[in-house]
Each structure stands twice: as structure tokens, then as C-alpha cells.
Amino acid sequence: MDIVLLDVSAASHFPYAAVATLVVGFIAAVTLGSIAWYNSKRPVGWKDKERPDFVPKIDK
């Protein structure tokens, strides 16, 4: 009976690499999207707001 339990537990492993890729991709998308949004034209009411220090200034 112990051998059967070991076989079942060994066959069902969690795909850590896929989850790590999704997490890293989500963080990269949020970071790049935030940088792009801060460097775009400001919406009405945001024209006089300063950009955060961590967002690089990109010249067009």
C-alpha cells in the first residue's frame, strides 16, 4: 500500500516553473505599463502632477 501512495504523490507535481513565469510576466507587464502611462499625456486633472521618482523620464 505504501508503494501505491508514493507512485500517486510522485505523479502529481505542481508546475512551479509555469507559475513563476506567470508571476514574473505579470510584474513586468504592470511595471512597463506604469512607466508607459506616466510618460504619456496626462488626463484632465493630472497635468500638474509630478511623476514619481522611480519612473524614468523618456524623451520622444
PAKE-571208 format. One record per residue: y negated, x negated, z negated of N, C-alpha, C, O in turn; residue in one letter; residue number from 1. Coordinates in steps of 0.1 Angstrom, whole numbers, plus 5000, padded with zeros to 4 digits. Layout:
PAKE-571208
    n_Y    n_X    n_Z   ca_Y   ca_X   ca_Z    c_Y    c_X    c_Z    o_Y    o_X    o_Z   residu   num
      Y      X      Z      Y      X      Z      Y      X      Z      Y      X      Z        a   NUM
...
This chain:
PAKE-571208
    n_Y    n_X    n_Z   ca_Y   ca_X   ca_Z    c_Y    c_X    c_Z    o_Y    o_X    o_Z   residu   num
   5012   4992   5000   5000   5000   5000   4987   4991   5000   4977   4995   5006        m     1
   4988   4980   4994   4976   4971   4993   4973   4966   5007   4961   4964   5011        d     2
   4983   4963   5015   4981   4958   5028   4974   4968   5037   4965   4964   5045        i     3
   4977   4980   5036   4971   4991   5044   4956   4992   5040   4947   4993   5049        v     4
   4952   4991   5028   4939   4992   5023   4931   4980   5028   4919   4981   5032        l     5
   4937   4968   5028   4930   4956   5034   4927   4957   5049   4917   4953   5053        l     6
   4937   4963   5056   4935   4965   5070   4924   4974   5073   4916   4972   5083        d     7
   4923   4985   5066   4912   4995   5068   4899   4990   5065   4889   4992   5072        v     8
   4898   4982   5054   4885   4977   5050   4880   4966   5059   4868   4964   5062        s     9
   4889   4958   5065   4886   4948   5074   4882   4953   5088   4874   4947   5095        a    10
   4887   4965   5091   4884   4970   5104   4870   4977   5105   4865   4979   5116        a    11
   4865   4981   5093   4852   4989   5093   4841   4980   5087   4838   4981   5075        s    12
   4835   4972   5095   4824   4963   5090   4811   4969   5096   4811   4975   5106        h    13
   4801   4967   5088   4788   4972   5092   4781   4962   5102   4781   4950   5099        f    14
   4774   4967   5112   4768   4958   5122   4755   4953   5117   4744   4958   5121        p    15
   4755   4943   5109   4743   4937   5103   4733   4931   5114   4721   4933   5113        y    16
   4739   4925   5124   4731   4919   5135   4722   4930   5142   4711   4928   5145        a    17
   4728   4942   5145   4721   4952   5152   4710   4958   5143   4699   4961   5148        a    18
   4713   4960   5130   4703   4965   5121   4691   4955   5119   4680   4959   5119        v    19
   4695   4942   5118   4684   4932   5117   4676   4931   5130   4664   4929   5128        a    20
   4682   4933   5141   4674   4933   5154   4665   4945   5154   4653   4943   5158        t    21
   4669   4956   5150   4661   4968   5150   4649   4966   5140   4638   4970   5143        l    22
   4652   4961   5128   4641   4959   5118   4631   4949   5123   4619   4951   5122        v    23
   4635   4938   5128   4626   4928   5134   4618   4933   5145   4606   4930   5147        v    24
   4624   4941   5154   4617   4947   5166   4607   4957   5161   4596   4957   5167        g    25
   4610   4965   5151   4601   4975   5146   4588   4968   5140   4577   4972   5142        f    26
   4591   4957   5132   4580   4950   5126   4571   4943   5137   4559   4943   5136        i    27
   4577   4938   5147   4570   4931   5158   4562   4942   5165   4550   4939   5169        a    28
   4567   4954   5168   4560   4964   5175   4548   4969   5167   4537   4971   5173        a    29
   4550   4971   5154   4539   4975   5146   4528   4965   5145   4516   4968   5146        v    30
   4532   4952   5144   4522   4941   5143   4514   4940   5156   4502   4939   5156        t    31
   4521   4939   5168   4514   4938   5181   4506   4950   5184   4495   4949   5190        l    32
   4511   4962   5180   4503   4974   5182   4491   4975   5174   4480   4979   5179        g    33
   4491   4970   5162   4480   4969   5153   4469   4960   5159   4457   4963   5159        s    34
   4474   4948   5164   4464   4938   5170   4458   4944   5182   4446   4943   5184        i    35
   4466   4951   5190   4460   4957   5203   4450   4968   5199   4440   4969   5206        a    36
   4453   4976   5189   4444   4987   5185   4431   4982   5180   4421   4987   5183        w    37
   4432   4972   5171   4420   4966   5166   4411   4959   5176   4399   4958   5175        y    38
   4417   4954   5187   4410   4947   5197   4405   4957   5208   4398   4952   5218        n    39
   4409   4969   5208   4405   4979   5218   4391   4985   5214   4386   4981   5204        s    40
   4386   4993   5223   4374   5000   5220   4376   5009   5208   4386   5015   5207        k    41
   4366   5010   5199   4367   5018   5187   4365   5032   5190   4356   5036   5198        r    42
   4372   5041   5184   4369   5055   5185   4356   5059   5178   4350   5051   5171        p    43
   4351   5071   5181   4339   5075   5175   4340   5075   5160   4350   5080   5154        v    44
   4330   5069   5153   4331   5068   5138   4336   5055   5134   4335   5052   5122        g    45
   4342   5047   5142   4348   5034   5139   4340   5022   5145   4344   5011   5144        w    46
   4329   5025   5152   4322   5015   5159   4316   5004   5150   4316   4992   5154        k    47
   4312   5008   5138   4305   4998   5129   4315   4992   5119   4310   4985   5110        d    48
   4327   4995   5120   4337   4990   5110   4341   4975   5114   4342   4972   5126        k    49
   4343   4967   5104   4347   4953   5107   4362   4953   5108   4370   4960   5103        e    50
   4367   4943   5116   4381   4941   5118   4386   4933   5106   4379   4925   5101        r    51
   4399   4935   5103   4405   4928   5091   4406   4913   5095   4406   4909   5106        p    52
   4406   4905   5084   4407   4890   5086   4419   4886   5093   4419   4875   5100        d    53
   4430   4893   5091   4443   4888   5097   4445   4892   5112   4454   4887   5118        f    54
   4436   4899   5118   4436   4903   5132   4428   4893   5140   4416   4892   5138        v    55
   4435   4886   5149   4427   4876   5157   4418   4882   5167   4421   4893   5172        p    56
   4407   4876   5170   4397   4881   5180   4402   4876   5194   4404   4864   5195        k    57
   4404   4885   5203   4408   4881   5217   4397   4884   5226   4392   4896   5227        i    58
   4392   4874   5233   4382   4876   5243   4388   4880   5256   4399   4876   5260        d    59
   4381   4890   5263   4386   4895   5275   4381   4887   5287   4385   4890   5299        k    60
